Amino acid sequence: CSVLNKLTLLKFEIHMEELKKKYTPYTESERMSYIREYLSTSETKYQFAKRTGICRRLLILWLDKYHINDKVMSTEQPSLRKASDESLNELEKELAALRAENRKLQRALQEESLRHEACEELINLAESTYHIKVRKNSDAK
């Protein structure tokens, strides 16, 4: 019985050793080669990893390590650019409208300032010519 257990255990250990993936160190050029190949294909990471025999997670780590945008990111960028261009156009239109309103308000302020100066001068002339107190007396309560 113990011989049977030892054989079973030995077969199991051999089977487990076969299932274990052996760590294969990749050189820098091999990593970059795999990354270039992956980016040039239309395959997903899973499909590429299955075809080439490298781990999908390893591919993700390499992309992160070398700060390389994934294919998914690069396909979304045109739509993001279009959205940002549209929002930029809207902001430019809003800026132009605000500048026009600012010019209009500055002109109105300038006219009102001139009107105020004219009224002040008119009051000064009336007080000096006719000796009439037009301004409100600040001492009166």
Secondary structure, 3 states (H helix, E strand, C coil): CHHHHHHHHHHHHHHHHHHCCCCCCCCHHHHHHHHHHHHHCCCCHHHHHHHHCCCHHHHHHHHHHCCCCCHHHHHHHHHHHHHHHHHHHHHHHHHHHHHHHHHHHHHHHHHHHHHHHHHHHHHHHHHHHHCCCCCCCCCCC
